[in-house]
């Protein structure tokens, strides 16, 4: 049970890492003609828990395209970075809390 919970959190953190790289790439290519912003569908990827597989990356639809064919909106990418950071903090806090609970249970077992 614990292994499955840890594996799901590990998978989620891997998705966050992949998204961080994608968003950084999007920002780096904000002035590259023809470049299209990319992202990851978190819900689908997390539900499938495709172990060892790279997440499916898609071009973000519905964004305005400039004269050069580029659709990167730096403000939107900054929002995605902030969202990613919040998700990472949340999962990190959950993991820390779970380890604290485990440590307390172990200590209670030794004292009981």
C-alpha positions in Angstrom: 0.0 0.0 0.0 2.7 2.5 1.0 4.7 1.6 -2.1 1.7 2.4 -4.3 1.1 5.8 -2.6 4.7 6.7 -2.9 4.8 5.6 -6.6 1.8 7.8 -7.4 3.4 10.8 -5.7 6.7 10.1 -7.5 4.8 9.9 -10.8 3.1 13.2 -10.1 6.5 14.9 -9.2 7.9 13.5 -12.5 5.0 15.1 -14.3 5.7 18.4 -12.6 9.3 18.2 -13.6 8.4 17.4 -17.2 6.0 20.3 -17.3 8.6 22.7 -15.8 11.0 21.7 -18.6 8.2 22.2 -21.2 7.2 25.6 -19.9 10.9 26.7 -19.8 11.2 25.6 -23.4 8.1 27.5 -24.3 9.5 30.7 -22.8 12.9 30.2 -24.4 11.2 29.9 -27.7 8.9 32.9 -27.3 10.6 34.7 -30.2 11.2 31.6 -32.4 9.1 31.9 -35.6 6.6 29.0 -36.0 7.1 27.7 -32.5 4.0 26.4 -30.8 3.5 26.3 -27.0 3.4 22.8 -25.6 1.9 21.3 -22.4 1.0 18.1 -20.6 -2.6 16.9 -19.7 -2.0 16.3 -16.0 -5.3 14.6 -15.3 -5.0 12.1 -18.1 -1.3 11.4 -17.4 -1.8 11.0 -13.6 -4.8 8.7 -14.1 -2.9 6.4 -16.5 0.2 6.3 -14.3 2.3 5.2 -17.3 5.4 4.0 -15.5 8.6 4.8 -17.2 6.9 6.4 -20.2 7.4 10.0 -21.1 4.2 12.1 -20.7 2.2 12.8 -23.8 3.0 16.4 -24.9 0.5 18.3 -27.0 0.5 21.7 -28.7 -1.7 24.1 -26.8 -4.8 25.0 -28.8 -6.7 28.2 -28.8 -3.8 30.6 -28.4 -3.5 33.6 -30.7 -0.8 33.1 -33.3 1.5 36.0 -34.2 2.6 36.9 -37.7 5.6 34.7 -37.3 3.4 31.6 -36.5 4.5 31.6 -32.8 1.7 31.3 -30.2 3.7 31.5 -27.0 2.2 33.9 -24.5 4.9 34.7 -21.9 2.3 35.8 -19.3 0.4 32.5 -19.7 3.7 30.5 -19.3 4.6 32.5 -16.2 1.1 31.5 -14.8 1.9 27.9 -15.6 5.2 28.1 -13.8 3.5 29.5 -10.7 0.8 26.8 -10.9 3.5 24.2 -11.2 5.3 25.6 -8.1 2.1 25.5 -6.1 1.5 21.9 -7.1 5.0 20.9 -6.2 4.8 22.6 -2.8 1.5 20.9 -2.1 2.8 17.4 -2.9 6.0 18.0 -1.0 4.1 19.0 2.1 1.9 15.9 1.8 5.0 13.7 1.5 6.6 15.4 4.5 3.4 15.0 6.5 3.2 11.3 5.7 6.8 10.7 6.7 6.1 12.6 9.9 3.1 10.3 10.6 5.2 7.2 9.8 8.0 8.4 12.1 5.5 9.0 14.9 3.9 5.6 14.5 7.4 4.0 14.7 8.3 5.9 17.8 4.9 5.0 19.4 5.6 1.4 18.6 8.9 1.5 20.4 7.5 3.3 23.4 4.3 1.2 23.6 
